[in-house]
Amino acid sequence: MVRRGYPAIAQSASATFGLTFDNGDEAVVNVRVVGADQEAVTYQYLLRRSGEVWRITGVVLLKEQTTEV
């Protein structure tokens, strides 16, 4: 699923973890991924606690927000 649905993640050259919001049962983590083509994209990982471990429940591609001056 990851290889077909999220090629930038599957073939990433690097990843930087950003803000994490956590209420103890659910969490949201922003991750900036640089793909093999050196293009950077940002994803938001949605997680849910299952006993002692966290499980990924969703991944959302975030639209880049840029401002030109």
Secondary structure, 3 states (H helix, E strand, C coil): CHHHHCHHHHCEEEEEEEEEEECCCEEEEEEEEEECCCCEEEEEEEEEEECCEEEEEEEEEECCCCCCC
